[in-house]
Amino acid sequence: LAFMLQECRKRNLEIHAWMNPYRAVTDIRTASLASNHVAKVRPDVLLSYGPLRILDPGRPEVRSFVTRVVMDVVRRYDVDGIHFDDYFYPYPQTGVTLNDNATFAEHNRGFTNRADWRRDNVNLLIEAVADSLRRVKPWVKFGVSPFGIWKNRSSSAEGSNSRGFEAYSGNFADARKWIQEGWVDYIAPQVYWSMGNGSANYTHLVPWWSENVSEQHLYIGHGVYKVNSDANWRRPMEVSNQIRFNRTFANVHGSILFSAKTLRNNPNQLCDILCQEVYQSPALVPAMPWKSTTPPPVPTNLETELNDNNTITLTWSYPYTPTSERDKARYFVVYRSINKISLDLRTGLSIRAIVVNEAGKNTFTFTDLQVTPGTKYNYTVSAFNRLHNESKPTDVVSISTAQRAVEVVEEAPKPILPLASQLQAPITPHEEPTEAVAAAEEEKEEAEPETTETPATESDELLEVFPNPFNQQIDIRYRLTEATEVSLYVYDSHGTRVGALVVNKPQEIGTYSVKFNGQFLSEGAYYARLMAGPVQKTVKMVLKR
């Protein structure tokens, strides 16, 4: 673990300790156990389930033991997070019974329903770990990756449109409660099904989780280990399309791909396609404002120098020595724009480099090799702490390369796709609209979007699109005459939503603009639909190649 921490720090990667809190022995028949293993020194606190042995979740000393183990790791290692896997009570097996009668009789705490008691046992552990982390190292994140179905709609009106194993009643994991109570900083449901799956459709489950997670971060777990396992998973774009679908939801903050072995093996060119289609520009880890909003100090003395080979070197200082872990700068982000002075720091397209803060250094450099002759470049640098709160940026510095050739081997050019749903507003004279990617696949609705407003037009003063027709991307601009909550969607002629550009976002009076990118869509008519309080507008757009 110490080695992993060291290597992750070099690469500016977070490291979360991933744990199965109750599993003691996977197969007692073949296990080789140390003399001080809990199965040998305290067999009385274990439950048997076939050859599996788990720590008994109903026993108070088990909750204390698991919490102590977690905190031992946290105290001795500088991990960024603690992550519990989906294994709580065992997944049911035909013909196998879990006998916790004695524990229920002794430690029922007044419960008469055993299922409710089991869920409460798990809840008590989740709460205890959360409280301990916040007391000892409040910057350490706590997350869980539960099974991807909480409840089916057939069991509860609050459940998802699915037909499958339920974590709530199957292994007694009530992830929805953990979210509602604020015990976890993030939830990462294992939505290990394909788009179009008949029992558990990816495009049904992600919206359910999105609706049930508001404050905390939501990361979606993708079952990439299933690539090539059936017709759906043999589709080369399956995982990329899942990620694009995620990006139509403002509160889906990222993805977890299981497992690393699959990524290394690159089945069906999975990694190549991910790099080409959805992971082409840098991304910054989103902050967790409920943990801290304090930014680190601003870097100082940003300077640029034109080198003899016509490349550009940036130098800046960071002369601070804060003592709080939450105040220390972990890395710096170099932003760049070309020709124009304004820099939009809200889009990955502006990120030129991420530079790790090394202990003992107070001066940092970055040499930009991706430059062309006779071009003006504008740079600014900001600092980020371990919770990814960003300092104010430095003043922008500008420099132009000479007309002579750049005398280095240039970095391989990287095609860049825009990040989803990045809205820039209000517009100022020196700013340009950012872009949003069309979702390639999403759940189909039965009819074209219903509207109570006037029929779709080419544009009007409240909602405009241009150019129209368009051959790849189109500007969608709208004006708000009062502060309100705004949603902006794009539908095809069959009523299928192909883009969620703004989702339930409170906005002030002003003019706003989004670029909609239709490069993955077929020719035809599309409809931009604006919902801004009582105002609803729909504009027809025509995509022509």
N, C-alpha and C positions, 0 to 999 in steps of 0.2 A: 504493500500500500504506500509506503514511503517513496519507493521508486516511482510508482504511478503518479503520485502527487508532484514529484519533481519534474517528470516529463510533461504532465499536463500544464504545469505553470509555464514551461518554456513555450508551449503552443497556445497559451491563453484559452485553455479548455477548463470548464468546470468539471469537478469530479464528485459524484454522489455515490455514497456507499449503499449498494443495493442489497437488501436483506430479506430473507424469508423468516419472519419473527418466531414462528412456532415449530418449524420443521426441525426435528432432532436427528432422525435417522431415516433415510429414504428406503432402505431395505435391510432390515435387521438380520436377514439370513446371510448376507454377503458382506456386511459392513465390517471394516477393521477399525476399532475404536480405541482411542487412548484411554489409559487407566483413569484419567480424571474427567472423562466425558460424562455429561449429565446423565446419559442413559445408564451409566454404570454406578455413578455416585448417588443419583436421586431417581431411580426408576419409579418411585412412588408419585412423581409429578408428571409422568408421561401417560398418554393415551395410545392405545394400539388400534390400528386400522389396517387389517391385513398385515403385510410386512412393514408398513409405515409406522413410525413412532413420532408423535408430536408432543410438544409441551402442552399441558392441559390449560386451555385459555380461561377456564373458570376458576382457577386457583389464584388467590391474591399473590402468593409468593412467585408464581410464574410471571405475572405482570411486572412485579418488582425486578425479577431477574432479567427479563428482556430489556426493560428500561435501563438497568445498570449496564448491560452489554452495549447498548446503543451509545450511552453517554461515555463509556470507556473509550470507544472509538472516537467520539467527538472530542473528548478532552486530549487524547494523545496524538490525533492527526488533524491536520488543517483541511478537513473535507468541506466542500461547499454545500453538501446536502446529504440527507438521509432518505432513502427510498425503500418503501416496503413493496414487495411483490404481491401478486394476487392470491397467494396461498395463505388462507386463514384456517378455518375449519376445513377438513379434507373435502375434495371433490367427491361426490357420491359414486360408489361402485356397487354394481349389482351383487347381492349376496353378502355384503360386508356391512357390519353394524358398528357404530361408534358408541361405546358404552361409557357415558359420563354420569351414570346414575348416582354414584356416591358423591361426586362433586356437586351435583345439582341439589342433593339432599342437604349437604353441609354448607354450601355457599350460594344459596338461591337468592339472597338479598330481598326476599319477598316476592319474587317472580313465581307465577304459577304456570306460565307458558314457557316451555323450554326453548323454543325458537327465539322468542324475545329475549330470554336470558342469555342465550349464546351471542346474539347480536350485541347485547349490552357488554358482554365480556370483551369483545373486540373493540367496542367503542371506548371502554375504559382504558385499554392499552393505547389506542390512538391518542386519546386526550392526555394521558400521562407522558407519553413521549413528546408530544407537542409542547406541553408545559415545561418539561425539563430542558428542551432545546432552547426555548425562549428565555429561560432563566439563566442558563450557563453561557450559551453562544447565540444570541438572538439573530445573528446574521446567517446562521446555518438554515438552509431551506429544508422543509419536510414535505415529502410527496408520496403518493401511493399510485400504483398502476392496477386498478381492480379489473376484474373480468368486464368485458365490454357491454354487458346487459345488466342493468340494475334490476328492473322489473319489466316484464312484458305488459303491454296494454291489456291483455286478457286477464291479468292478475290485478291490475290497478289502473285507474284512469290516468294516473300520473306516470305510467310506464311508457316504454318506447314501442314503436310500431315494429315489433319483432316477435319471433317464435323460437325461443331457445332457452338454454340454462340461465337461471336467474341468480346473480350473486347474492341478492338480498336473502333469499330463502335456501339457496344451495350451499354456499359456504359462509353465510351469515355476515356478509360484508355490506354494510349500509353506507356506501360512499356518498350518497346524497346528504346524509346527516353530517358526515365529516365536513362536507363543503359548507352546509348551512351553519354549522357551529364555528367555522373558521379555524378548525384544528389543523388543516393542511394548507400549505402554501401553493401547491399545485396538485392537480389530479391528471393522471395519464391513462385513461381507459384503454384497454386492449381491444381495439376495434379490428379484430383480425379476420374480417370478412371482406369479400370483394364488392365492388359496385355492381348491383344487380343480383346479389345473392337472394335466393327465394325466402329464406327464413330470417336472416339477419343482414339486411341490406346496408352497406356502408353509408349510402346516401340518406338512410332513415336514422341511423344511430348517431352520426355526428351532429345533426341538428338537435337531437334530443339532449346530448351532453352540452351543446352550446347554450341551450335554453336553461339548463340547470346549473351552470357555472357562471357567476357574474363577477365577483371581486377577485377570486384567485385566478391563477393561470391554468389554462386548459391546454394540455399537449395530447395529441392523438397518437396512440400506439398503432403502428402498421405491421401486419403479419407478413413481412417480406420473405420469411422462411417458406411461405406457401407458393412462391413464384414457380410456375410450371406445374403446379399440382392439379389443376383442372383447366377447363377452357377459359374461364374468366381470368385466372391468374397467369395464363399463357399470353394474355394480351400485353404486348411490350409497353404500352402506355398506362397500364393499370395503376401502378403506384404513383406515377407522376400525376395522373388525373385525380387520384385521391388527394394528393397534396394541393393541387389547384382548387379542388373542391373545398378543402379546409380554408383556403385563403379568401373564400367568399364570406367567411364568418369572422367578424371583427374580433371576437374574443377567443378564437383558436390561436394560441400563441406559438405553436410549433409542432413538431413531429418527433416520435421516437421510433426507430426502425429496428425491429427484432428479426434476426440477430446479426451480430458483427460477422459471424462465420459466413452467413449468406452474402453479406456485402463483399467480403474478401473473395468469395467464389464467383461473384458477378454473373449469376444465371440470367440467361436471356438478355445479356448486356444491360442489366438493371442499373448498375452504377454509372455506366456511360450515359444512359438515357437521363438519369437524374441530374447529372452534371450539365447535360446539354439543355434540358428542358426546364428545370425548376430551381436548380442551385447554381446559377451562373453569376450572381452578384453577392457581395458580402452581406451578412445580416448581423445585427447586434442583439444581444440577449436583452429581452424586455426587463425593465425594472419592476420591483415589487414595492410599491409605495407604502403598503401597510407595515413593512419591515423598517424602512427608512427612506426619507426623501432628501437627506442632506448630501449635497454634491461635494466632490473634492475641490481643492483650489484650482484656479485657472493656470495653465502653463504660461510661462513668460518668455520674453525675448525670442519670439519666432523670427527667424531670418532665412532668406533664401540665397543661394549662390549658383551661378551658372558655371558648370565645370568645363574644362578644356574640351571634353568630348561632346559638349552641347547637351548634357543631361543636367538635372537640377537636384541639388542637395538642400534639404531643410534641416535646420538646427533649432532646438528649443531647450529651455531650462525648466526644471521642476525642483526648486530648492527647498521643498517643505519636508518636514519630518514629523508627521502626525503620529500620535500614539494609538489612537482608536483604530481597530481593524476596519470599521465602516468608513473611516475618513481617508484611508490610504488609497492612492491611485494604483490600480492594478494594470491598466493599459491606457494607451493614447490612440485616438483615431485621427488620421490625417484625411481631411476633406479637400476635394479639388473641383474646381469648375474651369471650363475652357472659354476664354474670351470674355464672357459676361462676368460681372463682378459678383452678383448675388449667388449665394450658395444655399441650396435647400438641404438642411441637415436632417430632414425627415425621410430621406430616401437612400437606399443602398447604392443608388447610381452615383452618389456624390462621394462615396467612401473610396479613397485611393489606397489606404494602408491601415493596418492595425499593428501598433508597436507595443511590445510588452515592456512594462516597467521592471527594470532589473534592480535588485537590492544594492544599495551603495552608490548608485549612479544618480547624478542630478542634471546631466546634459545628454540629450538624445538626438539622433540623426536618422534621416531617411533619404535615400537617393531614388528619385523618380526616373526610371528608365523608359517608361511608356510616354515619351514625348515626341513631338514632331517639329521640324524646323519652322522658324518664323511664326510661332504661336504663343499667345499670352495665356499664362496659367495663374490661377488664383488659389491660395491655400489658406486653410485655418486648421488649428489643432485643438482638441479638447481632451480632458482626462476623465476616466471612468473608475469608480471604485468597485469593490467586489460585488456589490449589489446592483451594479450597472447604472447607478445614478451618474449623470453627465454634468461636468462643469460647464460654465459658460465658455464659449470658444474664444480663442485669441482673436485679436484684430486680423482681418484678412490682409495677406501680403501678396503682391503680384510680381511676376517676372516673365519675361519673354525669352524664348530660345532664339538663337541666331539663325540666319538663313542657311548656314552650312549644314551638312548632313550630321545626324546623330551617330557617333562612331562607336556604337556598342551593338551587341546582338540583342535585339529587342525581345522582351518577354512575349510569349505566344499570345496573340490577341484573343480575348475572351468575349464571345457574343454575350450580350446581357439582355435578360428578360426583365421587364419592370416588376416591382413588387406589387402585390395585390392591394387594392383599396387604399392607396396612399393619396389622401386628399390634401390639396393645397388651397388655402383660402384665408382671408380674402386676397384677391389678385392685386399685385402692385405692378407698376410699369416695368420693373426690371425682372419680374419673376415669370416663369413659364409653368404651365400646368404639369403635374406629375401624372403617372399612368396607372392603369389597373388592368390586370390580365383577365380575359374572359374565361370563365370556367368551361372546361371542355365537356364535362358531363355533370348533370345534376338530375335529381328526381323530376320526372315529367309531371306537369299538371294537366288536367283533362281538357282545359279550354284556354283560349287566349286570355291574357290578363283582363279581368273585368275592370271597367272604368266608369266612374260616375261623372267624369268631367266631359268636356266637349271632345269630339272624335279626334284621333291622332292627326296632327298637322306636321308640316315640315319644320316649323319652329314658331315661337312667339316670344314676347318680351320676357316671360318668366322662365322659359326653357328653350334653349337654342342648341342646335347641333351643326357642326361644319368641319370639313367639307361634306356635302351630302349630294350624291353618293360618295362613298369612301372605299379605298381599296385595302386598307389594313387597320388604320386607327382613325378615330374620330374624336373631336373635342365635344364634350357635353358641358354646357355652361348654363347655370341657373342663378336666378336672383331671388333673394329673400327680402320681403318687405317688413317682416317682423321676426323676432327670435322664436325658433320653434324646433321641434325634433324632425329630422330629415331622414328619409330613405330614398335611395336611387337604385333601381334595378334595370337590367336589360333582359328582354325576352325575345325568343325567335317567333316565327309566324305560327308555330304550333302551341305557343303558350309555355314552352319550356324556358325556365330561367337560365340564362347563360352568363350572367354577371351580377354580383351584388357589390356595387361600388361604394355605397354609403348605407350603413345599417343602423337605424335608430340613434342617430348622432345629434345631440343638441348643438345648434349653430345660431350665431348672431346674425343681425341684418347685414347684408353684403352680397357680393357676387362671388360665386364659387365655380371651379372648373375641374373636370376630371377628363383624362384621355382614356377612352375605351379601346382596347387592343383586340381586334378580331382576327388575328393571324391564324387561329386554329379553327375558325368557323367557315362554313360553306357560304357561297354567294346567296343572296336573298334579302328579304325584308326583316328588319329587327325593330324593336320598340324600346325606347328609353322611357321609363315611367318614374316620375318624381312624385313623392308623397311628402308634403311639407305642411304639417298641421291640417287645416281644412282644405288646403290647396292640393289638387291632384292633377297632374299633367302627363300626357303621353305624346311622344314625338316619334314619328316613323323615320327609320334610317335604312338606307339601301347599301348593302355591301356588294361591290363589283370588283372582280380581279382584273 
